[in-house]
Amino acid sequence: MLVAEVLRAGSCISRFSRHACNVARFSSIGCSFISQFKKSQFLDVSSKISYFRCCQSQLVAMATAPANGDSQSGPQRNYQVVVAATRDMGIGKDGALPWKLLGDLKFFKEITLATSDPAKKNAVIMGRKTWESIPVKSRPLPGRLNVILTRSGSFDFATVENVVICGSMKSALELLASTPYCLSIEKVFVIGGGQVLREYLNGPACEAIHLTDVQSSIECDTFIPPIDFSVFQPWYSSFPVVESNIRHSFATFVRVRKSLAETHDSNGKESAEVDTKNDKFEIDNFSFLPKMIFDRHEEYHYLNLVEDIIRSGAQKNDRTGTGTLSKFGCQMRFNLRKNFPLLTTKRVFWRGVVEELLWFISGSTNAKVLQEKGIRIWDGNASREYLDSVGLVHREEGDLGPVYGFQWRHFGAEYTDMHADYTGKGFDQLMDVIDKIKNNPDDRRIILSAWNPSDLKKMALPPCHMFAQFYVENGELSCQMYQRSADMGLGVPFNIASYSLLTYMIAQVCDLSPGDFVHVIGDAHVYRTHVRALEEQIQKMPKPFPILEINPSKKDINSFVASDFKLVGYDPHQKIEMKMAI
């Protein structure tokens, strides 16, 4: 294989040399390549081949450039931005950081130092002023190639190890795409300052933005543009922390599509193949992220729990006769502040999530209401055959009994059938929750319960997600839900989305922002018939969670309709079929 690669190298260089207009431009690289390859500076075969391919890409780029005398760009590296900023994107005051956060410094160091290949290191690109703002004892930043952007001829650090000087961002990215840096540098991070970030924060070569989101009010005199959320979506966001009385969190945003400016051709016309209204991502693989960030995607809370249950869950029998693998006492936590936890490793039936929750809120127990909207998730438990099997032979088909919605809105009322008018009957728990959140937000009894022991035998199915508690802090509403029994394959993706949506809705009604959703599970189980499908799902790589937009004019919990909710940027993997165990 190596011999073939070497022969191809010689053939390429010979062929490229016939492009007379470019000989002077690539001959030095070609000669350097041949010389270094012959001297066997690399010890292993794979490194030699990688080196050839790196050089070959440069030769191809230059040899195919038009011979018109115009200045041509060589290949350039993509990059990621690391920055700390306030909510109005302030990043500095009087030439320095206006805060000192040890957590921020640790976040910066972890991201810019970590590599998956121990033989490589990362590069950090910065402007001259940023370089000068680093304490002398700390520069160059150790373990990284420091690339300084300056046009000052007197700024000479050619003899300093791990420092290179470039006159522009373009030349820096070209340099890092050339040998030997294309082999020795794993990732490129742009770290400042203001002038550089104003031009390149949302640049087309920017793959990701790692942001320390400073939420406290701090005076700044240096600002950068906001992140372009039409092309970047949140990948990960930490829970807020407070250090030195400064509230902040850490977030990573990944590019999922080109910017609107990039979708126009040289004549200013929109490219025909680009649909700016389509949620389909133009980038499907996000493995360019540092591993420590990639692994923090919150979908892994779900995927890792599923994998753990399949590998080491207890074998259990169940009422359906299917058999399960089970774990007891599990917890997942989802941050609702920047995105919405709708799983991406398979398509989740979002319309079903919305319509079912609105059905709960309405207090309805009639499965036919959902059926008429094409939502058939309750059909199995509302069928004549099933109702008869659980002793509800007198119950009309489609009548589920005093299930979730009835308990939320009419707890304690006497249930007759799905057609009766229960207005004013029983205790309206949902309105009580909203009243307490508005008027007594520190109350520790903001509870919504679907578990009514006296009504259990009247229900087609006793409630699985049976109990929710709400919590208010710093203008944010969080919800913790307890689920006695959780079908990890079919039910849990739905449950995560449903209670997250309920939290969003109640937060809006109460003039709060969504905080956390905590999902506590008693019996977390995988049906044996779902194992193969779930093993397929856990092999898929997550994509960014979508953004949820809600009609801001709705302030009454009873006024919401399905069209009030819009998902932005939901591009999941395809649907995975699993049959419901009844």
N, C-alpha and C positions, 0 to 999 in steps of 0.2 A: 504493500500500500504506500509506504514512504517513497519508494522509487518512483511510483506512478505520480505522486504529488510533485516530486522534484522535477520530473520530466515535464509535467504540466506547467510548472513554474517557468522553466526555460522556454517552453513554447509560448506562454503568455507574454513574457518579456520580449521575445523576438517579434511576436505579432504586433504588440503595442509600439515597438520602436519604429514601425513603418508609418506611424502617425507623426509626420515630421514636425507639425506645429507644436507637438507636446513633448518632443524628445528631451528638450532642456529641462522641462518641468518634472519629468518622472525618472530621468536616467539616474539621478543621484540616489533616489529611493531604490530603484532596481538594482544598482550596483551594490548599495549597502546591503540589500536583501541577500544577493548572491554571496557576497563576502561573508556575511554573518552566518548564512546557512552552511557554507562550506567549512567554516571554522567550528561548526557544531557547538555554538555557545549554549544551546539548550541541551539538557541532559536526556530528555525522554522524547520518544517519537511523537506523542500527541502534542507536545509543546512546539516541536518543529513544524508540524502541520498547521497548528493554530497560527504560528508566526507567518507562514506562507499565506494563509487565507487572509490574514490582516493586511499584509502588503498587497495581496492581489486585489482586495477591495479598493485600496487607494489607487492602484494602477488603473483599474477599470474606470473609476470616477474621473481620472485625469485624461485617460486615453479617449474616452467618449465625449469629452468636452468639445464644443464647436471651435473651429480655428478662425475666429473672427476678431481676435485681439481683445475681447472683453475679459474683464476680471472674473474668474470663475471660483466658485466655492468648492472646497473639498468636502469629504464626508465629515459630519459633525456628530459629537456625542449628544445623547439626550441627558437631561439632568433633573434633579429634584431640588426643591427649595426647602430650607429650614429657617423658620423665622418666628419670633415672638412679637405679638401685636395686640393692641387694645381692640375693643369692639369697633372703633372708628378707624382702625388700621394705623394707629400711631405706633412707631417703632423706636423712637429715640428722642432725647432731650439734651441739647448742648453737646452733641457729638458723642453721647454715651447712652447706655441702656438706662431708662428711668426707674428700674427696679433691679433688685438682686434676689433671684429665686434659685436656690440650690437645686430644686426639682427641675427647673428649666435647663440649667447647666448639665444636669445628669441626662436629661432627655436628649439634648443636643449631642452630648458626647457619645451616648449609646448608638444613636442613629448614624452619626458620621464615622464612627470607628468600626462598627461591626461589618464583617465580610463573611460570606459563606465559604470562600476559598482562603485558607490561612496564608497562602503564598502571595495573595494580592492585598492591596490597600485601596482606600477611597481617596478621591480628590475633593478639596473644598475650594471653591472659587469665591473671591471677595474683592471688593474695591480697595484702593489704597487707604482710604480713611478708616475702613473697617480693620484693616491690618494694623494701622497705627493705634487703634483703640484697644487692641489686645495688649495686656501687660507684657513688657519686654521679656520677663522670665517665662512667659507661657507661649512665646512664638519662636519658631513656627509651631502651629498646633501639632503635637506629636502623633506619630502613627498615621499621618495623612499627608498627601501631596498638597502643599499650599500653593494655589495659583492666584497671583496678585494681578489685578487689572490696573494698569497705569500707563499714561503716555509720557511720563516724566523720564527723560533720558538719564537723569542723575540718580534715579531709583534703581540701584544695581545690587541685586542679591544673587547674582549668578553663581557665587561661590558658596552660598548657604545651602546646606543639604535639605532636601524636601521642599524647596521653594523654586518656583519658576515664575517668570514675568511675562505677561502678555499685554498687548496694546488694546485689545478689545475682547468682548465676550465671544465674538465669532472666531477670532484667532485662537482663543483658549479652547473652545469646543473642537476646533479642527486639530489642534495640537494633541488633545486627549484622545482623538480618534485615530491618530497616527502611531506608528511604532516609535518607541517601545511601549507607550502608554496604553495602547489598545489592548495589550496583553497583561500589563501589570496593575492597571486601575480597574477596580470592579464597578464602583458607582461614583457618580459625580454629583456633588451637592453645592448649590449656590447659597451663600450664607449672608450676603449683604454687600454694600449698604443700601441706603435709600435710593440712590440714583440707579444702581444696578437692578434692584427689585422693581422699581417703577416701570422699567422697560421689559423685564424678563419674568416677572411673577407668573403671568398668564401666557407666556410665550409658547409657540407651537412645539418646541422641543421639551417643554416642562412636563414630566410624567406625573409628578406628585408634589403636593405641598404639605409639609409637616409643620403644623402651627401650634405654638403655645398661645392659647386664647386667654388673654388677660381680661378678666371681667370686671375688675375694680376700676374706678375712675382715676386715671393718672394723666397728668399734663404731659403732652408731647409737642415737639415742634418739627418732627420729621414723620411724614406719612407715606404710605404706599397705597396703590389701588386695591379695591376689594377683590376677593377671589371671584372669578367668573363662574358662577354656578350653572351656567348653561353648558359648560364643558367639564367641570369638575364636580364630583359627588363625594360625600363623606365615605371613607372606608372604615375608620375607627375613631371613636371619641371616648376619652377617659371620663370617669366621674369627677366632678369638680373637687378641688382640694383648696385649702387655705394655708398660705405660708406668709409670714411677715404681714399679716392682715390683708393679703392680696389673694382674692379668689381667682382661680385659673384652672384651666383644663388643657389637655393635650389632644390634638385631632390630626388626622391625616386625610387629605382629599386627593382623589386620583382622577386623572384625565380619562374620560369615557368617550369623548368625541372631539372632533375639530371645532374650533371656534367659528362663529358666523363669518368672520372676516376671511378665514381660511377656506370657506366653502365657495368663495367667489373667484372666478377666473380673472385673468389679467384685464378683461374688459369690464369688470365689475358685475358680470352676470353670475347668478347662482348656478353652481354646478348641477347638472341634471340628475346625477346619481345620489345627491344629498337631500334627504328629507329632514328638515330641521324640526319637524313636529313629531318625528318618530323617536320612540324611546329606545330603539335598538342601539346598543353600544357599538362603537367602531373599534373598541379595544376589548378583547375577550379574556386576555390573560394578564393578570396583575402580579405575576411572580417577580416583576422588576422591583417590587417593594422590598425593603430590608425585612428579613425573616421575622424579626421581633415585632414588626408592624403588621406584616401579613397575617401572622398567627393570632393577632388580637381582634380580628373580625369577630363580631359577636355571634355570628352563625355557628362558629365552632363550639359555643356553649351547647348548642343543640346536637351538632354532629358528634362531638366527643362523648356526650351522654349516650347517644344511640349506640355508638361503637362499644362503649363500656358495657352496656346492657347485653349486646349481642355476644360479646366475648366472655363475660363473667356473670351474667344474670342468673338468678335462681329459676329453675324450671317449675312452672306453676300450671295448675289446671284453672279453668275459668268457666263462667256460666255459659259461654257460647260453645264450649267443647272444642275450641280451636287449639288451645295451649299457648302459653306465653313464656318469654324470658323476662324476668322482673327484677327491679331494684327498688328499695324502699327509702324514702326520705331524700329527695333530690332537689336541687335548686338551680335556677338559671336567672340571670339578671340582665336586663336590656336598658340601654340608655336611649331615651326618647327625645333628647334635646336637638339633635341635628338630623336624624333620619328616622325611618319607620321600619321596625323589625319584621318585614315580610320575607320569608326565606327565599333564597335565590338558587339553591342547588336543585330545586324542582319548582315548577310553577304552582303557586297557591291560588285557589279559587277566590280571588279578591271580591268579586261581586257577591259571592255567597257569604263572605265574612260580613260585608256591609249590610246586606239585606237581613241576615239572621239577627244581627245586633239590633237593627231598627225594629225587628219583629219582637225581640225580647223587651225593648224599651216600651213598645206599644202595649205590653201586657198580654199579647195574644198567645193562645195555646193551640191554634188551628194550623196544622201542617199544610192545609190546602192553600192558605194565604201565600206561603212560600212556593208551593207547587205551581201556582198560577203565574209566578214570576220566573219559572224555570229553575228554581232552587229546590233540589230534591234530596237534600242531605238528611231530612227527617223522615223520608218515605218508608225506610225499613222499619222504624219504630212506630209508625203510624198506620201500618197495613192491618187489614182485618185479621190476617193469619197471626201476626205478632201480638196484637191486642188480645186475641183469644188465648194465646199461649201464656200470657202473664195474668190471666184471670179477669181481664177487663172485657168480658163478652158483651156487656150491656153498652159499652162505649161505641159511639159512632166512629167509623173509619176516618182517620185524620185528626181525631180528638186525642191529644196527648195528655190531658189531665193537667193538674196544677203544677206545671213545670216552671222553668226559670222565670219567664216574664210575669206569670201570675204571682210568684213569690216576691219578685222585685217590687211590684206595684200594689199587691192586694194581700200581703202576708196576714194569715189568720182568718181570712174570709172563707165562708163555706163554698166549696166548689160544686157546681152542678154540671155544667157542660160548656163547650167552647163557644156557644152562641149567646150565653147570658151576658147581661150588662152588669159589670161589677163596679161601676163608677161610685166612688165614695165609700166603698166597702174595703175592710181590712186596713192594713198599715202600709202606706206608700214609702217603702225603704229608699227608693231612688231619690225622691224629692227630699227626704230627710237627710240623706248624704249631702246633697247639694246645699241645703240650708245650713248644715253644720260647717261645711267648707267655707261658705260665705261669711257666716256670722260667728263661728267659734272654731277657727282653723286649727287650734292647738288641742282640740278634743281628741281623746284617744279611743273614742267609740264611734268613729266614722266607718260604719260597717254595712256591707251589703251581703245578705245571706240568702241562698236558695235552698238551704237544708232545713226543711220543716218536718220533723219526725212524724207528726200526726197525719201528714199528707202523702208520705212516701208510697204507701200501697195504692194510692189513687193515680200515681204517675206512671206513664208508659215506661219511663226510665228515670230512676233517681238521679239527681244532679251530680255530675262528675266535677265540674268547676263550681264549687259549692259555697265559697266564702271569699270576700274581698275586703281589704281594709285600705283606706286612703290616708295620705299623710301630706301635710303642707309645710314647705320650708323654702325660704328665700324666694317667694313668689312662684314656686314650682309645685306641681301636684304629682305625687307618686302613688302607685298602687301595688299592693302585694296580694296575690291571689293564691288560695290554697285549693288544690285539685286532688281529690281522694284517689282518683283512678285516671290514668293518662295513657291513651293509645298513641305511642310516640310516632308511628308512621302516618296515620291519618288525622288524628285529633289535635295533637299538640301544635303543629304549624298553624292551624286554624285558631286555637285557643290563644296563642301568643299574639296573633294579629288582632283578635277580637277584644281582648282586655287592654291592649295598647290603644286601640281605637276608642274604646270607652273612656280611657284616661284622657286622651286628646279632647274628646267631646266635653267631658265634665270640666276639664281645665278651661276650655274656651267659655263655657257658660259662666264660670266663676272668675273670669278675668285673670287666669293664671297661665303659666306655661307648663307643658308636660315635662316631667322629671324622669323617674325610673319606673320600669315595670319589673317586679320581682315575681317569679313563677316558682311556687313551692309545690312539689308533687309527692303524694304519698306512695302509691303503687305506680311506678313508671314502668311500662311494659311494652315489649315488642311481640306482636303476634307471630307465631311461627310461619304463617303464610306470607308475612311481610319481610322476612329476613333477607331474601335475595334482592328485593327491590331496594331495601335500605342499604345493603352492602354496595349496591350500585350508586346510590345517592351520596354516601359518605366519601366516595372516591372523587367526587366532583369538587372543583375549586369554587368557593363563593365569589359572588360579584357584589358590588356596592349595593347596600340597601337603598330603596327608593326614598323620596321625599313625599310627605303627605301634606297636601294643601286642603284646607277646609274653608268653606264659605264664611268669611269673617262676620257677616251680618247676623248669623244665627246665634242667639243668646238664650233660647228656650230649648231644653233637652227634648221636648216633644215636637219640635218644629223641623228637625232634620229630615232630609230625604236623601236618597242615594246619590243624586246629582250634586249634592253639596260637598262630595269628597272626590279629590283628584290625586291620583298617584303620579308622580313625576320621576321618570328614570327607572322604571321597573323592567329589567331585561333578564329574566331568570333562565336557567336551563329548562329543557322541555319537561312536560308533565310526566310523572312516574305513576303508573297504574298500581293501585293497591285495593283489594276488595275489603269492604267493611265487614267485620265479624258482628253478627247479630245474635 
